[in-house]
């Protein structure tokens, strides 16, 4: 996102464009770090604690459903 705004600034100057979109880029980066943190906790901690294969599938499907709900519902506002 930042590289796109530097290379193709559009109607704003490069500095103004970075100021406008820098906060959004930081939010995207923080979201990626949080997703990796959650994956590390699941793989590093729960993987050794849960021995049942069926329970592992349930946890995996549950996390997949949570991420799917997050990506399909986040940032959406009700239409009037």
N, C-alpha and C positions, 0 to 999 in steps of 0.2 A: 504494500500500500504506500509506504513512504517513497520507495523508488519510483513508483508510478507517478506520484505527485511531483517529484523532482524532474522526471523526464518529460512528462506531459502536464504542465501546470494549468492549462486551460485559461480561463479569463482572469484568474488571480495570479499574483506574482508567486514565485517559488516559496518565498518565506511565508507569505500569507497562507498559501495552500498547506504548507507544513504545520502552521499554527492551527489551522482549522481541522486538519485530519490527524494530527499527532496524538491527540487524546484518544481517538477511536482506535488507532494503531496500538496504543499502550493497553487499552482494554482487551483487545484481541490477544496480545502477548500474555497478559496476566491470565486470561482464560485458558490459553494453551499450557501455561505452567501449572495451573490448578488441575487440569486434566492429567498431566503427567504425574503430578503428586498423588492423585487418587489411584492411578494405575500402579505406582510404586508401592503404595500401601497395600493394595490388593495382592500384588505379586510377591512382595517381600514379607508381608505378615500373614495374611489369611491363607496363602497357598500352603504354608507349612502347618498351619493349625487345622485345616479342614482336610480330612483324609477320604471322606466319602465322595465318590465320583458323581453321584446323583446330586449331592448338595453343592458341589462345585458348579455343575450345570445350572442349578437353580440360581446361585449367586451370579454367575455370568449372564444368564438371561435377565435377571433382575437389574443388573447394572446396565445391560444393553437397553432395556426398556426405559430406565431413568435417563440415559443419555439421549435416546430417541425423543422422549418427551421434552427434554431440555432444548434440543435443537429445533424441534418443531414448534414449540410454544414461546421460547424466549424472544423478547424484543417485539412481540406482537401486541398491538393495542386493539381494543374493541372498535369496530367500525360503527359510525353513527348512522 
